[in-house]
Structure formats: C-alpha cells, structure tokens
Amino acid sequence: MWHKVHLAGEPAPLKMGKSPCPFKLSKVRKDGEAMDDIKKITSKEASQIIDTRKPLGKFYLIDKGIYVGIDNSSGDAWTEEFDSFEAMVKWQHGLEDEEELEME
C-alpha cells in the first residue's frame, strides 16, 4: 500500500511523531478498493455518467486491462485511458502536469 494526498483541504489526522499536514491522506491500493475519492464503477455506470454528467465526482473502470479515468467533478465528464492504476490516480489528482513540467 502507498499513500496519496487527497487535495480536499481537510487536515490529516495527527499521528504520533508526525507534523500536521493540511491535506487528507487517503490509502490507495492498486485494486482501488480503499480509495475514498475516486470510485470504481462499471461500464454501464460510466456510460450514464458521460451521458447525463451526473453524479459529480471522480470515477474509474477497468476495460480489457486499460484503466479509464472519468473526472466529472465539474460536470464535464473528462475521460482518459491509462496503462496503469497509478497513472490514472495521478491524472485524477492533477499530478501529471507537475511531472511534465519537471521533465522540461
């Protein structure tokens, strides 16, 4: 397991020996089961979200080994395909742009 910063603006619970963090830490497993801000959905649910733009939120599904991320947090249902779960999570959290900037 590894931890991912959830940019929800909520303070993380204090742990002994740790300094306060302004972000909530979310446990993220490769299968996505422990995620609290990106919900795993079915293909049927994905079609409904894309068609209706509801509900708002961040979602993903796995289709033939490809991770499909759906960011409907703004009601625009942005979608992207990824080869790995980790890349999809980075995209959902807006971290891929930071990596691109570091490479330049």
N, C-alpha and C positions, 0 to 999 in steps of 0.2 A: 504494500500500500504506500501511497505517497500523498502529500497534502497539496491542495491547490488554493490559492487565495480567491475568495469569493468577494468581489467588489460591491458589496451591498451596503457598505458604510456602517455596518454593525460591529461593535467591538468584539474581539475574540474573548472567550472565557480565559481568565487568568490561570496559569499553571505554575506550580512551584518552580522557582528558578528562571522563569521566563518574564520578559518585559511585556507590557501591554502592547497590543497590536491594534491599529484602527480598523482592521478588516476581519471578517469572519473566516475562519479556516474550515474548509469542507473536506471531508475524506473522500477521495476519489479512487475507485478500483478500476482495473482495466475492463471489467464487465459492466461498469456503470451502476451497479446495484446500490452503492452507498451514496450516490450523488444526491444533493438536495436542491440544486438549482437548474439542472439540465435533466429533463425527464425522458426516459426511454419510451418510445411509442411504436405502434405497429404501422405498416404501410397504409392501412385504411385510415388510421388516425392522422397520419401525415397528409394524406390527400385532403381530408376535411379541413385541417389547419391551413393548408395552402389555398384551398378554395374559399373558405369563409374568413380567413385571417383571425380566427378565434379558436382557442383561448390565447391570450397573450402569454408569452414565456419563451423558454429555450428548450428545444427538443432534439432528439436524435433517434435514428433507427439504423439497423444493420441490414443491408441488402446485398446478398451474394458476396459477403466479405468486405464490402465497402461501407464505411461509416458516412451517413448522410446527416449533416447538421442543419437544423432549421432554427433560425433566430427570428422569432415572431414577437420579440419584446416591444417593438414599435408598431406592430400591426402590418409590417411589410413582408413578412414571411421570406426572409432571405435564406437561400439554401446553398450549401456547398457539399462536395463529396471529398472524402479523405481516405487515405490508405491506413491510417492508424487512429485509434481512440484518442491518443494523446494529442495529435494534431487537431482533431475535431474540438477537443476541450480548449486548446489554445485559441482557436478561432472564435469559439463561443465567448471567451473571456477577452477577446481583442488583443491577444498577446502576439499574434503572428506578425503584426505590423512592427512591433518593437524589434523582433528578430530580424526583419528585413532591413530596418534602419541600422542595426548593429553591423550588418554584413557590408553595407556601403562604405 
